[in-house]
Amino acid sequence: MACECLSVDIMERWIVIGFLLCHVGLNSNPQQQDLWKAGLKCSLCVTLIRDEVLFIHKVTEDFFVNLKGYGKRIADIKECREFATLNNAQFHRDRRIFLRSAVKDLATVLTDQPGLLGPKALFVFMALSFSRDEVFWLVRHAENITKPKIPDDYIDTSIAEMLFAMEDLRVLLQKYKKVLQRYHLQYLSQFDALLLGEIIQNLSVCPEEESVIMSSFVRTLSSLSLKQVENGDSFDFQGLRMDWFRLQAYSSVLKAPLSLRENTDLGKVMNLIVFHTKLLDSLEGLISDTSDLYTLCFYPRSFEKMFVHALEDQSMLRYSISFPLICSHFIKSIHELCPEEYPALENRSISMCNSALEEIAKQASNNILEICAEQWSLREKLLPKHSAATISKARTVRMKKPPARKMEPEREKPGAESLRKDRTIVTNLDKFHYNLTELCVALNYTSSILVFHHTIIPLEYLYSQLEIRLNKAFVRIVNKNQTTEDITKPSEVLACIRAYISTLQSVAHYVNIDVSRLIKSVMLQQTQSQDSTGEPTITTIYTNWYLEKILRQASSGIIIHSPAKKAFISSSENNDQVVNAEEYTDVWQMQALAELITAYGMKFLTENLMWHISSQVNELKKLVRECMDTLIQIRSSYNNPEQMMLLMKKLETADNVLKRMTIIGTILAFRSMAMDGLREVLTAKCPFLMGPVECLKNCISADTDIKITLSVFDLAMSAGISCDIDQALVTALANQKTENTAPEEEYKMACLLMVFVAVSLPKLAEDQLSFYNKDNEGYSNNIHCLAKAIIHVFAALFTILGKNIEEHLKEFLLLASTSLLQLGQETDKTATRNRDSVYLLLQFIVEESSFLTVDMLETCFPYVLLRNAYREAYRACILSTFQ
């Protein structure tokens, strides 16, 4: 019956405040005294409205102090206050412990046998009402009693379990609404109607108006049928309940013919009928009246404390979802007389729900990433770099060598972590898995939460937290040591990310989240310059690091580009280098880098490299302007060797030009290695895509429109396929053009720069580092990279100007050959120290370009000189190895 579901909190408030208003019987009626004392012993404060409370003992004592004859009552008040202070906390703690277990068991039984909801509906509502009273009592006292006798009196770390059980019962009532309706419809029509008819017939006195009302009750109940439930018809018994209220009014007045006091059976049956009708047409109202916790909206501090306690206790983690679910009750805190409160309460409710879900998602994502880190540490032990110690030890044992005095501690072999002497031993990985399981149970409990007409999806919080934290985790993996600016090799980062991804894919077993979408989103963000939060990504870190640590040192000669090894290597003459360049730039590392940052990241890397190249070209143009007159004369008199010799001596900045062109060449060499890695990765992963791109690129001829050619080359280079014209370099240099400069002036500058580079090549023979190394197939000062710089820079410049690339490269070859041939007439041995090695540059230039051929070279430079140069260079290499 409805009175059995009535809140104890409300009854206490009625008793205490009622006796403040009607206190006469307290001195004369022992029953009233006992009731009054019981009300005072239950609580230290009662709720007036929302978070406003009344400290009942103080208010009652202050009230009775001013009244005569109530001295004994003041003593009773002090006695009740002392009793409540000493015993209430323990009493309510024991009651919560009992209710927690009882409500949980009730929810378990009804989940297994939902048919019991019909006959046991009253017990469900009683359990909800009692549990709500205990929650309100705890929150009210925790917030207002600042100095308890025992600090933990008003702290319950297991309150989340009770809240969760209440939510379980609420969900069961809503889910099996038709079960309740079927049972109580039959109860009303086949029992309540018959019993009410029998009671009406046995009434000794029944006036006509009351008889009509009661007869309508019987007819209404008897007309109910199961088809109404099966057809989904809506029920409305408000009229019946209103008639019952009217009948109570008729039968409660003085000298009424039908006295309700004399016919208690009628009142009991009608109250039971009212309760049963509410189960048919007002189930949501009953659930709200007995279990809504909207008052917690006004106790955000206590709400947060209870939530924190739930997250700190492992056994309560799965029940933590009850706190966001409670936020859906807060809409009931709105009063129609205070519409201005709606926005503030709406914001508070959504904020409390968001913060709770975010904290649960943070804990779940932390556990997921900890599991990923543990799995990576296990997989990291299997990397090839750790096998050296094992091989060395095995070799020592086989050769029966005596062990070293200072032996390194024996490394734990992979797999040793799986050996356990006792299964009760719990590892960190076990703890993480347990916590993750509990948190995922919480997140999976409901697909959505409705808070003030806002639909909130808990799993989206986990998705967003995982996305943010994965981005940070991947960046931390790359940034090995921020202080020393040490960085992890791309191959190791790739292996680590694969370990993370394989672990993340197992998360789908715990929680219904689209792991594939998550991984794609995170990895796609890592290919951009910034992630969704504006933080640097793997692409940005690697781009900056290779520019600063590899290419900057390559420009100063500390690192050498080796075409033979297809990598940058550290110079043997510089022992103070910080980075072992070969470990970061070999073929495997470039392929790993390409797989990490993909074509999007390669585009960002290319843009940064092209920016540096365009800066160098801009500086070269400044040098050309300084020597413009001399260069014009050289270009017009290249057939006159003597005049050329005199004019070349005037070019004081020739070394600077060669240095900047070498820097451009090393940048292009690095880009070429990165593009080769990208091509290998794409060919392995999507050959069906690479085939058409290569075919389209091969269809381009010299007669094809330049715009179409550049578009196709852009597509091809995005896939890592090398092209005759570097479209990215064309774009970078085209953006560098100034609006005030005429095209003729730009063309003139390009031609004179070509002349400047060609006539400066003999200067390289003076450098002792311009020595060809057959093992590296290059030079110690990276001048072999000049070939790439010359071909690609001038091809880009003349493409922008719309000129014939082949004709101008032939002119360059003629000028370079003429300049180098003059080294044969040089008498200074210092100036011709590495003449033969420098001759080989012409061969490299021809091999680099598709516009030049060996036949063109032979027309201006005797091939016999190249053959002799190769022989001398190889002989010098062999002799140097024996010295």
C-alpha positions in Angstrom: 0.0 0.0 0.0 1.0 3.6 -0.5 1.5 4.3 3.2 4.1 1.6 3.4 6.2 3.4 0.7 5.9 6.7 2.5 9.3 8.2 3.2 10.5 7.9 6.7 12.2 11.3 6.3 8.8 12.9 5.6 7.2 11.2 8.6 9.9 12.4 10.9 9.5 16.0 9.6 5.7 15.8 10.1 6.1 14.5 13.7 8.7 17.1 14.8 7.2 20.1 13.1 3.7 19.0 14.0 4.4 18.9 17.7 6.0 22.3 17.5 2.6 23.5 16.4 0.4 21.3 18.5 2.4 20.7 21.6 -0.4 20.6 24.2 -0.7 16.8 24.3 3.0 16.3 25.1 2.5 16.8 28.8 -0.7 14.7 29.1 -0.6 11.9 26.5 2.2 9.3 26.9 1.7 8.0 23.4 2.3 11.4 21.9 5.4 11.7 24.0 6.8 8.4 22.8 6.1 9.4 19.2 7.7 12.8 19.7 10.8 11.3 21.3 11.1 8.7 18.5 11.1 11.6 16.0 13.8 13.4 17.9 16.0 10.3 18.2 16.1 9.6 14.5 18.0 12.6 13.3 20.0 15.7 14.3 18.4 17.7 11.5 15.5 17.4 9.1 15.0 18.7 5.6 12.9 21.8 5.1 13.4 22.2 1.3 16.3 21.1 -0.9 19.5 21.7 1.1 17.8 23.9 3.8 17.7 21.9 7.1 16.2 22.4 10.5 18.3 21.5 13.5 15.3 20.0 15.4 16.8 19.7 18.9 18.0 23.3 19.1 14.8 24.8 17.5 12.6 22.7 19.8 14.6 23.5 22.9 14.6 27.2 22.1 10.8 27.1 21.6 10.0 25.2 24.8 12.3 27.4 26.9 9.8 30.3 26.6 6.8 28.1 27.6 5.8 27.4 31.2 5.4 23.8 32.3 7.7 22.3 29.6 10.9 21.9 31.8 10.7 18.1 31.6 10.3 18.3 27.9 13.6 20.3 27.7 15.3 17.5 29.6 13.8 15.0 27.2 15.1 17.0 24.2 18.6 16.9 25.7 18.4 13.2 26.3 17.2 12.6 22.7 20.0 14.8 21.3 22.6 12.9 23.3 21.1 9.6 22.2 21.0 10.7 18.5 24.6 12.0 18.6 25.9 8.7 20.1 23.9 6.1 18.3 22.4 7.4 15.1 25.5 7.1 13.0 26.1 3.4 13.9 22.3 2.6 13.6 22.1 4.1 10.1 25.3 2.5 9.1 24.0 -0.9 10.0 20.7 -0.1 8.3 22.6 0.8 5.1 24.7 -2.4 5.3 21.4 -4.4 5.5 19.7 -2.5 2.8 22.7 -2.7 0.5 22.7 -6.5 0.7 18.9 -6.8 0.6 18.3 -4.5 -2.3 21.1 -6.1 -4.3 19.7 -9.6 -3.7 16.2 -8.4 -4.6 17.5 -6.9 -7.9 19.4 -10.2 -8.6 16.3 -12.3 -8.0 14.0 -10.0 -10.1 16.5 -9.9 -12.9 16.5 -13.7 -13.0 12.7 -14.0 -12.5 11.0 -10.8 -13.7 7.6 -12.4 -13.3 8.0 -11.9 -9.6 7.7 -8.2 -10.1 3.9 -8.4 -10.1 3.3 -9.9 -6.7 6.4 -8.3 -5.1 6.0 -4.8 -6.5 5.2 -3.4 -3.1 8.5 -4.7 -1.7 10.4 -3.2 -4.6 8.9 0.3 -3.9 9.5 -0.2 -0.1 13.2 -1.1 -0.8 13.6 2.0 -3.0 12.0 4.3 -0.4 14.0 3.0 2.5 17.2 3.2 0.5 16.5 6.8 -0.6 15.8 7.8 3.0 19.2 6.4 4.1 21.0 8.2 1.3 19.3 11.5 2.1 20.0 11.0 5.9 23.7 10.4 5.2 24.1 13.4 2.8 22.2 15.7 5.0 24.2 14.9 8.1 27.6 14.8 6.3 27.0 18.3 4.9 25.6 19.9 8.1 27.2 18.1 11.1 30.7 19.5 10.9 32.0 18.1 14.2 30.9 14.4 14.6 32.0 12.3 17.5 33.9 10.0 15.2 35.3 11.4 11.9 34.0 8.5 9.8 30.4 8.7 11.3 29.0 10.2 8.1 31.3 8.6 5.5 30.2 5.5 3.6 32.7 4.3 1.0 30.2 1.6 -0.2 27.2 3.9 -0.8 27.7 3.5 -4.6 26.6 -0.1 -4.3 23.3 0.9 -2.8 22.8 3.6 -5.4 23.5 1.1 -8.2 21.1 -1.4 -6.8 18.4 1.3 -6.7 19.1 2.1 -10.3 18.8 -1.6 -11.1 15.4 -1.8 -9.6 14.3 1.3 -11.4 15.4 -0.1 -14.7 13.6 -3.4 -14.0 10.4 -1.6 -13.2 10.6 0.4 -16.5 11.7 -2.6 -18.5 9.0 -5.0 -17.3 6.2 -2.5 -17.1 3.9 -4.8 -19.0 4.5 -7.6 -16.5 3.3 -5.3 -13.8 0.3 -4.2 -15.8 -0.8 -7.7 -16.7 -0.6 -8.9 -13.1 -2.3 -5.9 -11.5 -5.0 -5.6 -14.2 -6.0 -9.1 -13.4 -5.7 -8.4 -9.7 -8.0 -5.4 -10.0 -10.6 -7.0 -12.2 -10.7 -10.5 -10.6 -10.0 -9.8 -6.9 -10.2 -6.2 -6.0 -13.5 -5.6 -7.9 -15.1 -8.7 -6.3 -13.9 -7.8 -2.8 -15.0 -4.2 -3.1 -18.5 -5.4 -4.3 -18.8 -7.8 -1.4 -17.8 -5.0 1.1 -20.4 -2.6 -0.5 -23.1 -5.2 -0.1 -22.3 -5.7 3.6 -22.5 -2.0 4.4 -25.3 -1.3 6.9 -25.9 2.2 5.7 -25.1 3.4 2.2 -26.6 6.7 0.9 -27.5 7.0 -2.7 -24.7 9.3 -3.8 -22.0 7.2 -2.1 -23.6 4.1 -3.6 -23.4 5.5 -7.1 -19.7 6.3 -6.6 -18.8 2.9 -5.2 -20.8 1.1 -7.9 -18.9 3.0 -10.6 -15.7 1.7 -8.9 -16.8 -1.9 -9.3 -17.9 -1.3 -12.9 -14.7 0.4 -13.9 -12.5 -2.4 -12.4 -14.7 -5.2 -13.7 -14.5 -3.9 -17.3 -10.7 -4.3 -17.4 -9.3 -6.9 -19.8 -5.8 -8.2 -20.8 -6.4 -7.1 -24.4 -5.9 -3.5 -23.2 -2.3 -4.4 -22.2 -1.6 -6.5 -25.3 -2.9 -3.7 -27.5 -0.8 -1.1 -25.7 -3.8 0.9 -24.6 -3.1 3.7 -22.1 -4.8 3.6 -18.7 -6.2 6.6 -16.8 -7.6 6.0 -13.3 -7.4 9.6 -12.2 -11.2 9.9 -12.2 -11.5 6.8 -10.0 -9.0 8.2 -7.5 -10.6 11.6 -7.5 -14.0 9.9 -6.7 -12.3 8.1 -3.8 -11.0 11.3 -2.4 -14.6 12.8 -2.8 -16.0 9.8 -1.0 -13.5 10.2 1.8 -14.6 13.8 2.2 -18.3 12.8 2.3 -17.7 10.1 4.9 -15.4 12.0 7.2 -17.7 14.9 8.1 -19.6 15.0 11.4 -22.8 12.9 11.5 -22.1 11.5 8.0 -24.5 8.5 7.2 -21.6 6.4 6.0 -18.7 6.8 8.5 -15.3 5.8 7.2 -14.1 5.2 10.8 -16.7 2.5 11.3 -15.9 0.8 7.9 -12.2 0.4 8.0 -12.2 -2.5 5.5 -13.6 -0.2 2.9 -10.7 2.3 3.4 -8.1 -0.5 3.3 -9.5 -2.0 0.1 -9.8 1.3 -1.6 -6.2 2.4 -0.7 -5.0 -1.0 -2.1 -7.0 -0.3 -5.3 -5.5 3.2 -5.6 -2.0 1.7 -5.3 -2.8 -1.0 -7.9 -4.3 1.6 -10.3 -1.1 3.7 -10.0 0.9 0.7 -11.1 -1.2 0.7 -14.3 -1.3 4.3 -15.3 1.3 6.1 -13.1 4.2 3.8 -12.7 6.7 6.6 -13.5 5.2 8.7 -10.8 5.6 5.9 -8.2 9.2 5.3 -9.2 9.9 9.1 -8.9 8.1 9.4 -5.6 10.0 6.5 -4.0 13.5 6.7 -5.5 14.3 10.0 -7.1 17.5 11.4 -5.6 17.2 14.9 -7.1 18.1 16.5 -3.7 21.7 15.5 -4.4 21.8 18.3 -7.0 22.0 20.7 -4.1 24.8 18.8 -2.4 27.6 18.9 -5.0 30.3 18.6 -2.5 28.9 15.4 -0.9 28.1 14.0 -4.3 31.7 14.5 -5.3 33.1 12.9 -2.1 30.9 9.8 -2.5 32.0 9.5 -6.1 35.7 9.8 -5.2 35.3 7.1 -2.5 33.7 4.8 -5.2 36.7 5.3 -7.5 39.2 4.7 -4.7 37.7 1.3 -3.8 38.3 -1.4 -6.3 35.2 -3.3 -5.3 33.0 -0.1 -6.0 34.4 0.7 -9.4 31.6 -1.1 -11.3 29.0 0.9 -9.3 30.5 4.3 -10.1 28.1 4.7 -13.1 25.3 5.2 -10.6 26.5 8.8 -10.0 26.0 10.0 -13.6 22.7 8.1 -13.7 21.5 10.1 -10.6 22.0 13.3 -12.6 19.1 12.2 -14.7 16.9 12.7 -11.6 17.9 16.3 -11.2 15.3 17.6 -13.6 12.7 16.8 -10.9 14.3 19.6 -8.8 12.7 22.2 -11.0 9.7 24.0 -9.5 7.1 25.5 -11.8 7.0 28.7 -9.6 10.8 29.2 -10.2 11.3 29.0 -13.9 14.4 31.3 -13.7 16.3 28.4 -11.9 16.1 26.2 -14.9 19.3 27.3 -16.7 21.4 27.2 -13.6 20.2 23.8 -12.5 20.5 22.5 -16.0 24.2 23.6 -16.2 25.0 22.2 -12.8 23.4 18.8 -13.6 25.2 18.5 -16.9 28.4 19.6 -15.3 28.2 17.0 -12.5 27.3 14.3 -15.0 30.2 15.3 -17.3 32.7 15.4 -14.6 31.7 12.0 -13.2 31.8 10.4 -16.7 35.1 12.1 -17.5 36.7 10.8 -14.3 35.5 7.2 -15.0 36.7 7.5 -18.6 40.1 8.8 -17.4 40.5 5.9 -15.0 39.5 3.4 -17.7 41.8 5.0 -20.3 44.7 5.1 -17.7 44.3 1.4 -17.1 44.2 0.6 -20.8 47.3 2.6 -21.5 49.1 1.0 -18.5 48.2 -2.4 -20.0 49.5 -1.3 -23.4 52.8 -0.1 -21.7 53.2 -3.4 -19.9 52.6 -5.3 -23.2 55.1 -3.1 -24.9 57.7 -3.7 -22.2 57.3 -7.4 -22.8 57.5 -7.1 -26.5 60.4 -4.8 -26.3 62.5 -7.6 -24.8 62.1 -9.4 -28.1 63.7 -6.7 -30.2 66.8 -7.7 -32.1 69.0 -5.2 -30.3 68.7 -7.3 -27.1 70.0 -10.4 -28.7 73.7 -9.2 -28.8 74.3 -9.9 -25.1 72.8 -13.4 -25.4 74.9 -14.2 -28.6 78.0 -12.9 -26.9 77.5 -15.0 -23.8 76.8 -18.1 -25.9 79.9 -17.5 -28.0 82.0 -17.1 -24.8 80.7 -20.4 -23.5 81.3 -22.2 -26.8 84.9 -20.9 -27.0 85.4 -21.7 -23.3 86.7 -18.3 -22.5 87.1 -17.3 -18.8 84.3 -15.0 -17.7 85.1 -11.3 -17.3 85.7 -10.0 -13.8 83.0 -7.4 -14.0 80.1 -9.4 -15.3 76.9 -7.6 -16.1 73.8 -8.8 -14.1 72.1 -11.5 -16.0 69.1 -10.2 -18.0 65.7 -11.7 -17.4 64.7 -13.8 -20.4 61.4 -13.0 -22.1 58.6 -15.1 -20.7 60.0 -15.3 -17.2 57.1 -13.0 -16.0 54.6 -15.8 -16.7 56.1 -18.2 -14.2 54.3 -18.1 -10.9 54.9 -20.2 -7.8 51.5 -19.2 -6.5 48.4 -18.1 -8.4 47.4 -15.8 -5.5 50.4 -13.6 -6.4 48.8 -10.6 -8.2 50.9 -8.7 -10.7 50.4 -5.2 -11.9 49.0 -6.4 -15.1 46.4 -8.4 -13.2 45.4 -5.3 -11.2 45.1 -3.2 -14.4 42.9 -5.9 -16.1 40.7 -6.2 -13.0 40.2 -2.4 -12.7 39.5 -2.1 -16.4 36.9 -4.9 -16.3 35.1 -3.2 -13.4 35.2 0.2 -15.1 34.0 -1.2 -18.4 31.1 -2.9 -16.6 30.1 0.6 -15.4 30.4 2.2 -18.8 28.5 -0.6 -20.5 25.6 -0.4 -18.0 23.6 2.1 -20.1 24.0 3.3 -23.7 22.8 6.8 -22.9 21.8 9.1 -20.0 19.1 11.8 -20.4 20.0 14.9 -18.3 17.6 17.8 -18.8 16.7 16.7 -22.3 20.4 16.3 -23.2 21.4 12.8 -24.3 24.8 11.9 -22.9 26.6 8.8 -24.2 29.1 7.4 -21.6 31.2 5.4 -24.1 32.0 8.6 -26.1 33.8 9.9 -23.0 36.0 6.9 -23.0 36.6 7.3 -26.7 37.6 11.0 -26.4 39.8 10.3 -23.4 41.5 7.4 -25.2 42.1 9.6 -28.2 43.7 12.4 -26.2 45.8 10.1 -24.1 46.9 7.9 -27.0 48.1 11.0 -28.8 50.2 12.0 -25.7 51.4 8.4 -25.2 52.7 8.2 -28.8 54.5 11.5 -28.5 56.1 10.4 -25.2 57.3 7.3 -26.9 59.1 9.4 -29.6 60.5 11.9 -27.1 62.8 9.5 -25.3 64.6 12.1 -23.3 63.5 15.7 -23.5 66.6 17.1 -21.7 69.2 15.5 -24.1 66.8 15.8 -27.0 67.3 12.1 -27.6 64.7 10.5 -29.8 63.5 6.9 -30.4 64.2 5.3 -33.7 61.2 5.1 -36.0 61.4 1.3 -36.2 61.1 1.0 -32.4 58.3 3.5 -32.3 56.5 1.5 -35.0 57.0 -1.7 -33.0 55.7 0.0 -29.9 52.6 1.4 -31.7 51.9 -2.0 -33.1 52.0 -3.4 -29.6 49.6 -0.7 -28.4 47.2 -1.3 -31.3 47.2 -5.1 -30.7 46.4 -4.5 -27.0 43.7 -1.8 -27.9 42.0 -4.3 -30.1 41.4 -6.5 -27.1 39.5 -3.6 -25.4 36.5 -4.5 -27.6 36.1 -7.6 -25.4 35.6 -5.3 -22.4 33.5 -2.4 -23.8 31.5 -1.8 -26.9 33.7 0.8 -28.5 34.9 1.1 -32.1 38.6 0.5 -31.7 39.3 0.7 -35.4 37.8 4.2 -35.6 39.8 5.2 -32.6 43.1 3.9 -34.0 42.4 5.5 -37.4 41.6 8.8 -35.8 44.7 8.9 -33.6 47.1 7.7 -36.3 45.6 10.2 -38.8 46.1 13.1 -36.3 49.8 12.0 -35.9 50.3 12.5 -39.6 49.4 16.2 -39.2 51.5 19.0 -37.8 49.2 19.2 -34.7 46.7 16.9 -33.1 43.1 17.9 -32.1 44.3 19.6 -28.9 47.0 21.6 -30.7 49.9 19.6 -29.4 52.9 18.5 -31.6 52.6 15.1 -33.3 55.0 12.4 -34.3 55.3 14.0 -37.7 56.3 17.4 -36.3 58.8 15.9 -33.9 60.5 13.7 -36.5 60.5 16.5 -39.0 62.2 19.0 -36.6 64.6 16.4 -35.3 65.8 15.2 -38.8 66.2 18.9 -39.8 68.1 19.9 -36.7 70.1 16.8 -35.9 70.8 15.1 -39.2 70.7 17.7 -42.0 72.2 20.5 -40.0 75.2 18.3 -39.1 75.3 17.0 -42.6 75.7 20.6 -43.8 78.7 21.0 -41.5 80.4 17.8 -42.6 79.8 15.9 -39.3 77.4 13.5 -41.1 78.0 12.1 -44.5 75.4 10.9 -47.1 76.4 7.4 -48.3 74.7 6.4 -51.6 76.1 2.9 -51.3 74.5 2.3 -47.9 71.4 4.5 -48.8 71.8 6.2 -45.5 73.5 9.1 -43.7 76.6 7.9 -41.7 78.6 9.6 -39.0 82.0 10.8 -40.1 85.0 8.8 -38.8 86.9 12.1 -38.4 84.4 13.6 -36.0 84.2 11.5 -32.8 82.2 14.1 -30.9 78.9 13.6 -32.7 75.9 12.9 -30.5 73.8 10.9 -32.9 74.7 7.7 -34.7 73.1 8.9 -38.0 73.1 5.4 -39.7 70.8 4.1 -37.0 68.1 6.7 -37.9 68.5 7.0 -41.7 69.0 3.5 -43.1 66.4 1.9 -45.4 64.6 0.1 -42.5 64.2 3.4 -40.5 63.0 5.3 -43.6 60.4 2.7 -44.3 59.3 2.7 -40.6 59.1 6.5 -40.7 57.0 6.4 -43.9 54.7 3.9 -42.2 54.3 6.0 -39.1 53.6 9.4 -40.8 52.2 8.1 -44.1 51.8 10.2 -47.2 50.2 13.1 -45.2 53.2 13.3 -42.9 55.6 13.1 -45.9 53.9 16.0 -47.4 54.5 18.0 -44.2 58.1 16.9 -44.1 58.5 17.8 -47.8 57.0 21.3 -47.2 59.5 22.0 -44.4 62.4 20.7 -46.5 61.3 22.8 -49.5 61.1 25.9 -47.2 64.8 25.4 -46.3 65.7 24.9 -50.0 63.9 28.0 -51.1 65.7 30.0 -48.4 69.0 28.7 -49.7 68.0 29.6 -53.3 67.1 33.1 -52.2 70.5 33.5 -50.7 72.1 32.2 -53.9 70.2 34.8 -55.9 71.7 37.5 -53.6 75.2 36.2 -54.4 74.4 36.2 -58.1 73.3 39.8 -57.9 76.7 40.7 -56.3 78.6 39.1 -59.2 76.2 39.7 -62.0 78.5 41.6 -64.3 81.3 39.1 -64.0 78.9 36.2 -64.6 77.5 37.9 -67.8 81.0 38.2 -69.1 81.9 34.5 -68.3 78.7 33.3 -70.0 79.6 35.1 -73.2 83.3 34.1 -73.2 83.3 30.5 -72.2 85.2 29.7 -75.4 88.1 31.8 -74.3 89.9 29.9 -71.6 92.4 32.6 -70.7 89.7 35.2 -70.2 87.6 32.8 -68.2 90.5 32.1 -65.9 90.8 35.8 -65.2 87.1 36.3 -64.7 86.8 33.3 -62.4 89.3 34.7 -60.0 86.9 37.6 -59.5 84.2 35.3 -58.1 85.1 35.5 -54.4 81.9 33.9 -53.2 82.2 30.8 -55.3 82.9 28.7 -52.1 79.7 30.1 -50.6 77.7 29.1 -53.6 79.0 25.6 -53.6 78.3 25.3 -49.9 74.7 26.3 -50.2 74.2 24.1 -53.2 75.6 21.2 -51.2 73.2 21.9 -48.4 70.4 21.8 -50.9 71.7 18.5 -52.3 71.8 16.9 -48.8 68.3 18.0 -48.2 67.1 16.5 -51.5 69.1 13.3 -50.8 67.3 12.9 -47.5 64.0 13.6 -49.1 64.8 11.0 -51.8 65.5 8.4 -49.1 62.2 9.2 -47.3 60.3 9.0 -50.6 61.9 5.6 -51.4 60.7 4.4 -48.0 57.2 5.6 -48.7 57.2 3.9 -52.1 58.2 0.6 -50.6 55.6 0.8 -47.9 52.8 1.7 -50.3 53.9 -0.9 -52.8 53.7 -3.6 -50.1 50.4 -2.4 -48.6 48.4 -1.2 -51.7 50.0 -2.4 -54.9 46.7 -2.1 -56.7 47.0 1.7 -56.1 50.6 2.1 -57.0 50.3 0.3 -60.4 47.9 2.9 -61.9 49.9 5.8 -60.5 53.2 4.5 -62.1 51.4 3.8 -65.4 49.9 7.4 -65.4 53.4 8.8 -64.7 54.9 6.8 -67.5 52.3 8.2 -69.9 53.8 11.7 -69.5 55.9 12.9 -72.4 57.8 16.0 -73.4 54.8 17.2 -75.4 52.3 17.0 -72.5 51.0 20.3 -71.2 53.1 21.5 -68.3 50.0 21.9 -65.9 49.0 18.3 -66.6 52.6 17.1 -66.2 52.9 18.9 -62.8 49.6 17.5 -61.6 50.6 13.9 -62.5 54.0 14.4 -60.9 52.4 15.7 -57.8 50.3 12.6 -57.6 53.3 10.3 -58.3 55.5 12.0 -55.7 52.8 11.8 -53.1 53.1 8.0 -53.6 56.9 8.2 -53.3 57.6 7.8 -57.0 60.5 10.0 -58.2 59.9 12.3 -61.2 62.0 14.4 -63.6 60.6 17.6 -62.1 60.1 18.0 -58.4 56.6 19.5 -58.2 57.0 20.4 -54.5 60.2 22.3 -55.3 58.5 24.1 -58.2 55.7 25.2 -55.8 58.1 26.4 -53.1 60.3 28.4 -55.6 57.2 29.8 -57.4 55.9 31.1 -54.1 59.2 32.8 -53.5 58.9 35.0 -56.6 58.4 38.7 -56.0 55.6 40.5 -57.8 57.9 43.4 -58.8 60.4 41.3 -60.6 59.9 40.9 -64.3 60.0 37.4 -65.8 63.0 38.3 -68.0 64.9 39.3 -64.8 64.0 36.0 -63.1 65.2 34.1 -66.2 68.4 36.1 -66.3 69.0 35.3 -62.6 68.4 31.6 -63.2 70.8 31.4 -66.1 73.5 33.3 -64.2 73.1 31.1 -61.2 73.6 28.1 -63.4 76.8 29.7 -64.8 78.0 30.5 -61.3 77.6 26.9 -60.1 79.2 25.5 -63.3 82.3 27.7 -63.1 82.7 27.2 -59.4 83.1 23.4 -59.6 86.9 23.5 -60.1 87.2 25.1 -56.6 86.2 21.7 -55.1 89.5 20.2 -56.2 91.3 22.3 -53.6 89.4 20.8 -50.7 91.1 17.8 -49.1 87.7 16.3 -48.3 86.8 16.2 -52.0 88.1 12.7 -52.1 85.9 10.0 -53.6 85.3 7.0 -51.3 84.4 3.8 -53.1 82.9 2.2 -50.0 80.4 5.1 -49.6 80.2 5.9 -53.3 80.5 9.6 -52.2 82.6 12.3 -50.8 83.4 13.2 -47.2 82.1 16.8 -47.7 78.9 15.6 -49.4 79.7 17.2 -52.8 78.2 14.2 -54.6 74.8 15.7 -53.4 75.5 18.6 -55.8 74.2 16.4 -58.6 70.7 16.3 -57.1 70.8 20.0 -56.3 71.9 21.1 -59.8 69.4 18.9 -61.6 66.3 19.5 -59.5 66.8 23.2 -58.7 67.5 24.2 -62.3 64.7 22.0 -63.6 62.3 23.7 -61.1 63.5 27.2 -62.0 63.2 26.7 -65.7 59.8 25.0 -65.3 58.5 28.0 -63.5 59.8 30.3 -66.3 58.4 28.1 -69.0 61.8 27.4 -70.6 63.3 24.3 -72.1 65.1 22.3 -69.3 67.1 20.1 -71.6 68.8 23.0 -73.5 69.8 24.8 -70.3 71.2 21.6 -68.7 73.2 21.0 -71.8 74.6 24.6 -71.5 75.4 23.8 -67.8 77.2 20.6 -68.8 79.2 22.5 -71.4 80.2 25.3 -68.9 81.1 22.8 -66.2 83.1 20.6 -68.6 85.0 23.6 -69.8 85.7 24.8 -66.3 86.9 21.4 -65.1 89.1 20.8 -68.2 91.0 24.0 -67.3 92.2 22.1 -64.2 94.6 20.2 -66.5 96.4 23.5 -67.3 96.7 24.4 -63.6 100.3 24.3 -62.3 99.4 24.7 -58.6 99.2 21.2 -57.1 97.1 22.4 -54.2 94.4 23.5 -56.6 94.4 20.1 -58.4 94.7 18.0 -55.3 91.5 16.0 -55.9 91.0 16.8 -59.6 90.2 13.2 -60.6 87.6 12.8 -57.9 85.9 16.1 -58.9 85.8 14.9 -62.5 83.4 12.2 -61.4 80.8 14.8 -60.5 80.0 15.2 -64.2 79.1 11.5 -64.4 76.9 11.8 -61.3 75.1 14.8 -62.8 74.3 12.9 -66.0 73.1 9.8 -64.0 70.8 11.9 -61.9 69.0 13.6 -64.8 66.8 12.1 -67.4 67.4 15.2 -69.6 71.1 14.4 -70.0 72.8 11.4 -71.5 76.4 10.0 -71.6 76.6 10.9 -75.3 75.9 14.5 -74.5 78.7 14.4 -71.8 81.1 12.8 -74.2 80.7 15.7 -76.7 82.1 18.2 -74.2 84.2 16.0 -71.9 86.4 13.1 -73.0 85.3 9.8 -71.5 88.9 8.7 -71.2 89.3 11.3 -68.5 86.4 9.8 -66.6 87.8 6.3 -66.9 91.2 7.5 -65.7 89.5 9.4 -62.9 87.7 6.3 -61.7 90.9 4.3 -61.8 92.9 6.9 -59.9 90.1 7.3 -57.3 89.8 3.6 -56.7 93.6 3.2 -56.5 93.9 6.0 -54.0 91.1 4.3 -51.9 93.0 1.0 -51.9 96.3 2.7 -51.0 94.6 4.6 -48.1 93.4 1.3 -46.6 96.9 0.0 -46.3 98.4 3.1 -44.8 
